């Protein structure tokens, strides 16, 4: 038998279950491919693996399924019987409950937030706004006194510093970052993005999508020029990088950073007749693949510090010197000044002159509602929204759920009426708030601990932790949880 199932944990699990039910006793080989192109399939059949190589992957998937079922069926019945009043099913799950808990926590933070007004001292010197480097003032009177103190005094430049820097290239897409970007740019849900990229995979246009790595295997380096050259509709972007050899950078090609699959990239198969979401997401994947091979974006960062008597003021700005990889995204507008870049005049240390002090009145803002993009990022990094890509890579091992399951978890919360969409925002419903309010056990609600469970499942994959240990700890936790809810705390 040749197992040609989806090359991932779920695919392995489904095929193994079928073979177990069929009482398969013949030798089994495994086809493991990351692309459905004819070339990749032929290569895969030449390198069939013994099925035993994937025993740990099956063990991890089986442990996950058992754990989710045992916790879900016991936890849901437990909370429904105790708190549902025979009317409402209160669904509990290893991944869905901490995800809902994050949304409910944000709901409470926003509801309890108290707006505070503050005042900041600022001044304008040579048509440039500077901010005073003191703490925000808590009264308008103090701000007025501050402006009065600054008036009729000269503004002096004490430091002018320009430093050249680089904006590193974006990373290749894993599934979560692709879902995040498609939600930000097009408003697509995580589930819609997964369905769309799956369609592109089945059309042989992109590589296997259910991945959590942003790296390529080192053996793919030789194939990159061919893939880039086949992206005919992107010739204007690929010509420059194909004019020289592609560097084998460790930030792109790194066998230590991948397990079974590499990042999501185009296969180079000609794309014809794409439209709507398929075209939009294919374009995201192609442009990201091209952008990683461009030079870094070179910028000039300017910091200016001025002083009025004892008070220090600061302003900063940025100017793009060489757009590098930004060309891929900016097209013909790359030569224009970017709207968020602040180009500063040339100042000289020691110069001084009149200025126009004023104060700005502001107020504190509550935490932002989750969008699907920020919720996905928080699930990926165990409840923490992390922008830095290197830090995200480190935290992925402790994330909530897997790339292939997060979209389904979010949709399940919608279907069970625990959360709702309001424009782009995701909010907890009264039912969702009620459910989390009834769960006193922090274990069930903790993103960090649920992330640790994910980590244990990964260790099963690696063979450093056993399914027996995982199940023993799971059963012990459910026993304690049941006693706690049925008999009350401390029993």
C-alpha positions, 0 to 999 in steps of 0.5 A: 500500500502507498499512503498518498494522504495529505502530507501533514499530521491530519493527513497522516492520522486519517490515512492511518485510521483507515488502514487500522480499520481495514486491518491492513497487514501488508507493507506500507510506503509513504508518498510525501510531497509539498507540491502537486505539480507533475514533477514533484509527484514523480520525484516523490514516487522515486523517494517513497519512505517507509511508513514507520518513519511517520509513526511519531507523527501519527502518535501526535495526531492520535494523541491530539484527537483523543485529547480533544475528544476526551476534554471536549465531551467531558468538559462540555457535558460537565459545564452544560449540566452544571450551568446550562440550566438544561437549555443551553449547551456550553461547549468547552474545548482545549483550543476554543476555550482559551481562544474565547477567553482571550476575546472575553478578557478584551471585552472586560478590559474595554468595558472597564476602561476609564478615559483619562485626559492628558496634555503634552507640551510641543513647539514648532521650530522652522516649520518642524514640530518637536515634542517635550521630553517630559511626562504627560501633564494631568491638568490643562492649567499646568500645560498653560503654565508650561507654554507661558514658560516657553514663550519669548525664550529661544529654541536651541538645537543641541543634537542633529544625528543622521544614521543609515539603516536597513529595513529587513525583507519580509519573511516568506508566508506560513499559513497564519501570516498569509491569513493575517495579511489577507484579512488586513488587505482584503477583509477575508476570514481565516477560513476563506483564506485557507479554502482559497489557498487550498484551491490554489494548491490543488490547481498546482499553483502554490506549495502545501499551505498548512505550514507554520514555517517561513523558511525553505529547505536548502535543496530548493535553492537551485530551483528558485531561478526556474520558479521566478523565471516562470512567473511571467506576469511578474517579469518586470519584478523578477528581471532584476534579481535573475540578472545575478545568482540568487544568494543562499541566505540562511534567513530564507534557506535553513533546514533546521527551521523546517520539519515536513514542509517549507513556506508557502511559495508559488510553484511556477506553474502558469496561472490562468483564469484566476479571479477574485480571492484566488487572484488576490491571494496568489498575488500576495504569495508571488510578491512575497516570494519575489520580495525576499530575494530583493536587496534590503530597503535602505533608509536614513533615520534622523533624530533632532534634539532641541532645548528651551532653557532646561526643557528638552524637545525631540523630533525624528524622521525617516527617508528612503534612500534605496527602496530595495524590496519595497519596489515589489509593493510600491510599483510606479509610486516608489520614487514618491515620498511615502506618506508616513515618512517625515522628511526633516530640514537640515539643522545645525548643532548650536543654531537657535531661534524663535519658536511657537510653543503650544500644548496638545490635549489628548485622551487615553484609548481603550484596548482595541477589539480583536480583528481576525488578523490580531486574533490569529497572531495572538493564537499563534503566540500563546495569547500575546500579539507580537509584531516582531517576526523573529520573536514570533518564530520563537513563540510559535512552538507554544501557540494555541492550535495549529495553522490548519485548525485556527480558522476552524476554531474561530468559525466554531466560536461564530457558529456557537454564537460565542462571538460575533463580527461587527465590521472588521472587529470580533466581539464576545456575545453575552453567551460567550461572556457567560460561558467564560464567567462560569469556568473558574478553572484557569487551566482551561482558559489559559493560552500559555498552558494550552500552548504548552500542550501544543508543545508536548504534542510536538515533542511526541512528533519528535519522539521525546515525549510519549502518548502515554504520558500525554494521556495520563496528564490529560486524564488527571486534569479532567478528573480534577476539573470534574471534582472541582465543578461538581463538588466545589473548590477545595474538595 
